[in-house]
């Protein structure tokens, strides 16, 4: 094997053997690596752009800082954790609630969340991996990964139902290309399926005409819009609970990648939190939405078995370049709901199953009433998207499910031990 630019060439660089994976420090040939990197861009694009669209943030600015944040994450984690940092859905509720306070106050809240998350990361890094094992044992991390993936299921099915024929064609194309496609084609099943679905929708006239008009009128090159933050305590307090979700998502991502690659990465949990915290802080300082490790890209890795960080450098560079092209952003917005539904129906399910794999690999005992009852309640809260308001803050299923398992599990476990003593 040869090593170039920090990555060892996996085998002949063209194929991945049965049961084998391309490790984070490996890569396929550059054409294949670039293709997979582009697939990661496609996987993250819809969700990354949805958050700024809903909250009123500049789309291209958010895209720019997601690319920069991804590069920062890869540097801080020393290329050992493959991850894309896209817009976090956890910010939608607090930022939407704070829209009346203006974009500067919203950015101050994003920046505050980033600072707190980075501080938590330094604590974890200083205390070591035992903190993660104590707070988030396999039964907990598996539950977090499952509810993160399956919490998104209604979004996938609603998009599917909006254009069922287009969604079905997209889904079938993804499945056929992934399972039966030769060589590189099989590794790009999601990207190819999305393209096939888009073309099919265009032939049927199922692409929104106003979005096509916006595409025609968009400039090829343009500078993202930059803004500065202000700090208002009421707005910051609304956003701070997001930190809980980001911790769960980042640690869950580390555990999921560990399960997929068969290598323990617990020693990098603190670095991952620091990296996401700094990326979110940087985004908030200049106009972008907060970031998180992206579940969609876990699905891509699970489907391709390629965990090379080289592909993520490609994705990061592509995002930065595309941030300076309003034309491309407009093109992405032409992707119809049915195509997104067909693709996410697969991706979100893969995420959920990775959590199940964490339980399986760590032999989590579900005959134990503590494991059974606490996980059951947390999963239903997450998958059912339990949404409750605490004061002026509205928290959804991922937040309640994560809080339930993170707080409830150690309490119930301690009570069980005290009763047995």
C-alpha positions as CSV (number, residue, x, y, z in Angstrom):
1,X,0.0,0.0,0.0
2,X,1.1,3.6,-0.7
3,X,0.6,6.6,1.5
4,X,-0.1,10.0,0.0
5,X,-1.2,13.2,1.7
6,X,-1.7,11.3,5.0
7,X,-3.9,8.5,3.7
8,X,-3.0,5.0,2.9
9,X,-4.4,3.7,-0.4
10,X,-6.9,1.0,0.4
11,X,-6.0,-2.1,-1.5
12,X,-5.9,-1.3,-5.2
13,X,-7.9,1.9,-4.6
14,X,-10.8,0.6,-6.7
15,X,-12.7,-2.0,-4.7
16,X,-13.6,-2.8,-1.2
17,X,-13.7,-6.5,-0.3
18,X,-16.6,-8.3,1.2
19,X,-16.8,-7.5,4.9
20,X,-14.0,-4.9,4.6
21,X,-14.2,-1.1,5.2
22,X,-12.1,1.8,4.1
23,X,-10.8,3.2,7.4
24,X,-10.6,6.9,8.3
25,X,-6.8,7.0,7.5
26,X,-7.3,5.2,4.2
27,X,-8.7,6.3,0.9
28,X,-9.7,4.9,-2.5
29,X,-8.4,6.4,-5.7
30,X,-8.9,10.1,-6.0
31,X,-11.6,10.0,-8.6
32,X,-13.5,7.6,-6.3
33,X,-12.8,9.6,-3.2
34,X,-14.0,12.8,-4.9
35,X,-17.2,11.0,-6.0
36,X,-17.9,9.8,-2.5
37,X,-17.1,13.3,-1.1
38,X,-19.7,14.7,-3.5
39,X,-22.2,12.2,-2.3
40,X,-21.6,13.5,1.3
41,X,-22.3,17.0,0.0
42,X,-25.6,15.8,-1.5
43,X,-26.5,14.0,1.7
44,X,-26.0,17.0,3.9
45,X,-27.2,19.7,1.6
46,X,-31.0,19.6,2.0
47,X,-30.9,19.6,5.8
48,X,-28.0,22.1,6.1
49,X,-29.9,24.6,3.9
50,X,-33.3,23.9,5.6
51,X,-32.2,25.3,8.9
52,X,-31.2,28.8,7.7
53,X,-34.2,28.9,5.4
54,X,-36.6,28.3,8.4
55,X,-34.8,30.6,10.8
56,X,-34.0,33.4,8.4
57,X,-30.3,33.0,8.3
58,X,-28.3,33.5,5.0
59,X,-28.1,30.2,3.2
60,X,-24.7,30.6,1.5
61,X,-23.2,31.9,4.7
62,X,-24.4,28.9,6.6
63,X,-23.0,26.6,3.9
64,X,-19.6,28.4,4.0
65,X,-19.3,27.9,7.8
66,X,-20.4,24.3,7.6
67,X,-17.5,23.7,5.2
68,X,-15.1,25.6,7.4
69,X,-16.4,23.9,10.5
70,X,-15.9,20.4,8.9
71,X,-12.3,21.2,8.1
72,X,-11.8,22.5,11.6
73,X,-13.3,19.3,13.0
74,X,-11.0,17.1,10.9
75,X,-8.0,19.0,12.1
76,X,-8.9,19.0,15.8
77,X,-9.8,15.3,15.7
78,X,-6.5,14.6,13.8
79,X,-8.3,13.0,10.9
80,X,-9.5,10.0,13.0
81,X,-13.3,10.8,13.0
82,X,-15.0,11.1,9.6
83,X,-17.8,13.7,10.0
84,X,-19.5,16.5,8.3
85,X,-20.6,19.5,10.4
86,X,-24.0,20.7,9.0
87,X,-26.7,22.9,10.4
88,X,-28.2,21.5,13.6
89,X,-32.0,21.1,13.6
90,X,-31.8,21.7,17.4
91,X,-31.4,25.4,16.7
92,X,-34.6,25.7,14.7
93,X,-37.0,26.2,17.7
94,X,-34.9,28.7,19.8
95,X,-33.8,30.7,16.7
96,X,-37.4,30.8,15.4
97,X,-38.6,32.0,18.8
98,X,-36.0,34.7,18.8
99,X,-36.6,36.0,15.3
100,X,-38.4,39.1,16.6
101,X,-35.2,40.0,18.5
102,X,-33.3,40.3,15.3
103,X,-30.5,38.4,13.6
104,X,-27.7,39.8,15.7
105,X,-29.3,38.5,18.9
106,X,-29.9,35.1,17.2
107,X,-26.2,34.9,16.3
108,X,-25.2,35.8,19.9
109,X,-27.3,32.8,21.1
110,X,-25.6,30.5,18.5
111,X,-22.2,31.8,19.6
112,X,-23.0,31.3,23.3
113,X,-24.1,27.7,22.7
114,X,-20.8,27.1,20.8
115,X,-18.7,28.5,23.7
116,X,-20.5,26.3,26.3
117,X,-20.2,23.2,24.1
118,X,-16.4,23.8,23.6
119,X,-16.0,24.2,27.4
120,X,-17.8,20.9,28.0
121,X,-15.4,19.4,25.4
122,X,-12.4,20.6,27.3
123,X,-13.8,19.1,30.5
124,X,-14.3,15.7,28.8
125,X,-10.9,15.9,27.3
126,X,-9.3,16.7,30.6
127,X,-11.2,14.0,32.5
128,X,-10.7,11.3,29.9
129,X,-12.9,8.8,28.2
130,X,-14.1,7.4,31.6
131,X,-16.5,10.4,31.8
132,X,-18.2,9.3,28.6
133,X,-18.4,5.7,29.8
134,X,-19.8,6.8,33.1
135,X,-22.4,9.2,31.7
136,X,-23.1,7.4,28.4
137,X,-22.6,3.7,28.6
138,X,-23.5,1.6,25.5
139,X,-27.2,1.3,26.5
140,X,-27.4,5.1,26.5
141,X,-25.4,5.9,23.4
142,X,-27.2,3.2,21.4
143,X,-30.5,4.8,22.4
144,X,-29.3,8.3,21.4
145,X,-28.2,7.1,18.0
146,X,-31.5,5.2,17.4
147,X,-33.7,8.1,18.4
148,X,-31.7,10.6,16.4
149,X,-32.2,8.5,13.3
150,X,-35.8,7.5,13.8
151,X,-36.9,10.9,15.1
152,X,-36.4,12.0,11.5
153,X,-38.7,9.3,10.2
154,X,-41.8,11.5,9.9
155,X,-39.9,14.1,7.9
156,X,-38.9,11.3,5.4
157,X,-42.4,9.9,5.1
158,X,-44.1,13.3,4.7
159,X,-41.7,14.1,1.9
160,X,-42.3,10.7,0.4
161,X,-46.1,11.2,0.5
162,X,-45.9,14.6,-1.1
163,X,-44.7,13.0,-4.4
164,X,-45.0,9.2,-4.0
165,X,-44.2,8.3,-7.6
166,X,-41.0,10.4,-7.7
167,X,-40.1,9.2,-4.2
168,X,-40.6,5.5,-5.2
169,X,-38.4,5.9,-8.3
170,X,-35.7,7.6,-6.2
171,X,-35.8,4.9,-3.6
172,X,-35.7,2.0,-6.1
173,X,-32.9,3.6,-8.0
174,X,-30.8,4.0,-4.7
175,X,-31.5,0.4,-3.7
176,X,-30.7,-1.1,-7.2
177,X,-27.5,1.0,-7.7
178,X,-26.2,0.3,-4.2
179,X,-26.9,-3.4,-4.3
180,X,-26.2,-4.2,-7.9
181,X,-24.1,-1.3,-9.2
182,X,-20.5,-2.2,-10.2
183,X,-17.4,-0.6,-8.6
184,X,-17.7,3.1,-8.0
185,X,-21.3,3.3,-9.2
186,X,-22.3,1.0,-6.4
187,X,-20.6,3.3,-3.9
188,X,-22.5,6.4,-5.2
189,X,-26.0,4.9,-4.9
190,X,-27.5,7.8,-3.0
191,X,-26.0,10.4,-5.3
192,X,-27.1,8.5,-8.5
193,X,-30.5,7.8,-7.1
194,X,-31.0,11.6,-6.3
195,X,-30.0,12.5,-9.9
196,X,-32.3,9.9,-11.4
197,X,-35.2,11.0,-9.2
198,X,-34.6,14.7,-10.1
199,X,-34.5,13.9,-13.9
200,X,-37.7,11.8,-13.5
201,X,-39.4,14.6,-11.6
202,X,-38.3,17.1,-14.3
203,X,-39.8,14.9,-17.0
204,X,-43.1,14.7,-15.2
205,X,-43.1,18.5,-14.5
206,X,-43.0,17.9,-10.8
207,X,-40.3,20.5,-10.0
208,X,-41.6,23.8,-8.6
209,X,-41.7,26.4,-11.3
210,X,-40.8,29.3,-8.9
211,X,-37.7,27.5,-7.9
212,X,-36.7,27.0,-11.5
213,X,-37.3,30.7,-12.2
214,X,-35.1,31.5,-9.1
215,X,-32.4,29.2,-10.6
216,X,-32.4,31.0,-13.9
217,X,-32.1,34.4,-12.2
218,X,-29.4,33.4,-9.7
219,X,-25.8,34.7,-10.2
220,X,-23.0,32.2,-10.8
221,X,-20.7,33.9,-8.3
222,X,-21.5,35.9,-5.2
223,X,-20.0,36.7,-1.8
224,X,-21.9,35.3,1.3
225,X,-23.6,37.8,3.6
226,X,-21.7,38.3,6.9
227,X,-23.3,39.6,10.1
228,X,-22.1,40.2,13.6
229,X,-23.7,39.1,17.0
230,X,-25.1,40.8,20.0
231,X,-25.7,39.1,23.3
232,X,-29.1,39.3,24.9
233,X,-29.6,37.2,28.0
234,X,-33.2,36.2,27.3
235,X,-32.3,34.9,23.9
236,X,-29.2,33.1,25.1
237,X,-31.1,31.3,27.8
238,X,-33.7,30.1,25.2
239,X,-30.9,28.6,23.1
240,X,-28.7,27.0,25.8
241,X,-30.7,23.8,26.2
242,X,-29.4,23.0,22.6
243,X,-26.1,22.2,24.2
244,X,-27.6,19.0,25.6
245,X,-28.7,17.8,22.2
246,X,-25.3,18.7,20.6
247,X,-23.4,16.7,23.3
248,X,-25.7,13.7,22.7
249,X,-25.3,14.0,18.9
250,X,-21.5,14.4,18.9
251,X,-21.0,11.5,21.4
252,X,-23.5,9.4,19.5
253,X,-21.6,10.1,16.3
254,X,-18.3,9.0,17.9
255,X,-19.9,5.8,19.2
256,X,-21.6,5.1,15.8
257,X,-18.3,5.5,13.9
258,X,-16.6,3.3,16.5
259,X,-19.2,0.7,15.9
260,X,-18.9,0.9,12.1
261,X,-15.1,0.8,12.0
262,X,-14.5,-1.5,14.9
263,X,-12.1,1.0,16.6
264,X,-12.6,2.7,19.9
265,X,-12.7,6.5,19.5
266,X,-13.7,7.4,23.1
267,X,-10.4,9.3,23.6
268,X,-11.6,11.7,20.9
269,X,-15.0,12.5,22.3
270,X,-13.7,15.6,24.0
271,X,-12.0,16.7,20.8
272,X,-15.2,16.2,18.9
273,X,-17.1,18.4,21.3
274,X,-14.4,21.1,21.2
275,X,-14.4,21.1,17.4
276,X,-18.1,21.4,17.1
277,X,-18.2,24.0,19.8
278,X,-15.5,26.1,18.0
279,X,-17.2,25.6,14.6
280,X,-20.6,26.8,16.1
281,X,-18.8,29.7,17.8
282,X,-17.2,30.7,14.5
283,X,-20.5,30.5,12.6
284,X,-22.3,32.6,15.2
285,X,-19.6,35.2,15.1
286,X,-20.1,35.9,11.4
287,X,-23.6,35.0,10.3
288,X,-24.0,31.2,10.1
289,X,-26.2,28.8,11.9
290,X,-24.9,26.4,14.6
291,X,-23.4,23.1,13.5
292,X,-23.4,19.4,14.6
293,X,-22.1,16.1,13.4
294,X,-24.4,15.0,10.6
295,X,-26.6,11.9,10.9
296,X,-27.2,11.9,7.1
297,X,-23.5,11.3,6.5
298,X,-23.5,8.4,8.9
299,X,-26.0,6.9,6.6
300,X,-23.8,7.4,3.6
301,X,-20.9,5.8,5.4
302,X,-23.0,2.8,6.4
303,X,-24.2,2.4,2.8
304,X,-20.7,2.7,1.2
305,X,-18.5,1.3,4.0
306,X,-16.1,4.1,3.2
307,X,-15.1,6.1,6.3
308,X,-12.1,7.9,4.8
309,X,-11.6,11.4,6.1
310,X,-10.2,12.3,2.6
311,X,-13.8,12.2,1.3
312,X,-14.8,14.7,4.0
313,X,-12.0,17.1,3.1
314,X,-13.5,16.9,-0.4
315,X,-17.0,17.6,1.0
316,X,-15.7,20.5,3.1
317,X,-13.8,22.1,0.2
318,X,-16.9,21.6,-2.1
319,X,-19.2,23.3,0.4
320,X,-16.8,26.3,0.7
321,X,-16.6,26.7,-3.1
322,X,-20.3,26.3,-3.5
323,X,-21.0,28.9,-0.8
324,X,-19.7,31.5,-3.3
325,X,-22.2,30.3,-6.0
326,X,-25.9,31.4,-5.5
327,X,-26.6,29.5,-8.7
328,X,-25.8,26.2,-7.1
329,X,-27.7,26.9,-4.0
330,X,-30.7,27.7,-6.2
331,X,-30.2,24.4,-8.0
332,X,-30.3,22.4,-4.8
333,X,-33.6,24.1,-3.9
334,X,-35.1,22.6,-7.1
335,X,-34.7,19.1,-5.7
336,X,-38.4,18.1,-5.1
337,X,-39.8,16.7,-1.9
338,X,-40.3,13.3,-3.4
339,X,-36.6,12.9,-4.2
340,X,-35.7,13.9,-0.6
341,X,-38.3,11.5,0.8
342,X,-37.0,8.6,-1.2
343,X,-33.4,9.2,-0.2
344,X,-34.0,9.9,3.5
345,X,-36.3,6.9,3.9
346,X,-33.1,4.9,3.5
347,X,-30.6,7.2,5.3
348,X,-32.6,7.7,8.5
349,X,-33.3,4.0,8.8
350,X,-29.6,3.2,8.5
351,X,-28.9,5.7,11.3
352,X,-31.4,4.0,13.7
353,X,-30.0,0.6,12.9
354,X,-26.5,1.7,13.8
355,X,-27.8,2.4,17.3
356,X,-29.1,-1.1,17.4
357,X,-25.7,-2.3,16.4
358,X,-24.1,-0.5,19.3
359,X,-26.4,-2.5,21.6
360,X,-25.7,-5.7,19.8
361,X,-21.9,-5.3,19.7
362,X,-21.8,-4.4,23.4
363,X,-24.2,-7.2,24.4
364,X,-26.6,-4.8,26.2
365,X,-28.9,-6.8,28.4
366,X,-32.6,-5.9,27.8
367,X,-33.8,-8.4,30.3
368,X,-32.5,-5.9,32.8
369,X,-35.5,-3.8,33.9
370,X,-33.4,-0.6,34.1
371,X,-32.2,-0.9,30.5
372,X,-35.6,-1.9,29.3
373,X,-37.8,0.7,30.9
374,X,-35.6,3.8,30.6
375,X,-34.7,3.1,27.0
376,X,-38.3,2.3,26.1
377,X,-39.5,5.7,27.5
378,X,-36.7,7.6,25.9
379,X,-37.2,6.0,22.5
380,X,-40.9,6.7,22.4
381,X,-40.3,10.3,23.4
382,X,-37.7,10.7,20.6
383,X,-39.4,8.7,17.9
384,X,-42.8,10.2,18.7
385,X,-41.2,13.7,18.7
386,X,-42.6,14.6,22.1
387,X,-42.7,18.4,22.1
388,X,-43.2,20.4,25.3
389,X,-42.6,24.0,26.2
390,X,-40.5,24.9,29.3
391,X,-41.0,28.5,30.0
392,X,-40.4,30.2,26.6
393,X,-38.3,27.3,25.2
394,X,-39.9,24.6,23.1
395,X,-38.0,21.3,23.0
396,X,-38.7,18.4,20.7
397,X,-38.3,14.7,20.7
398,X,-34.5,14.5,20.3
399,X,-34.0,16.8,23.3
400,X,-36.5,15.0,25.6
401,X,-35.4,11.6,24.5
402,X,-31.7,12.5,25.0
403,X,-32.4,14.2,28.4
404,X,-34.6,11.3,29.5
405,X,-31.9,8.7,28.8
406,X,-29.0,10.8,30.0
407,X,-30.6,11.9,33.3
408,X,-33.0,9.0,33.8
409,X,-30.6,6.1,33.3
410,X,-28.1,6.9,36.1
411,X,-30.9,7.8,38.5
412,X,-32.8,4.6,38.0
413,X,-29.6,2.6,38.0
414,X,-28.6,4.1,41.3
415,X,-32.0,3.3,42.8
416,X,-31.8,-0.3,41.6
417,X,-28.4,-0.7,43.1
418,X,-29.5,0.8,46.4
419,X,-32.5,-1.5,46.5
420,X,-30.3,-4.5,45.9
421,X,-27.8,-3.5,48.5
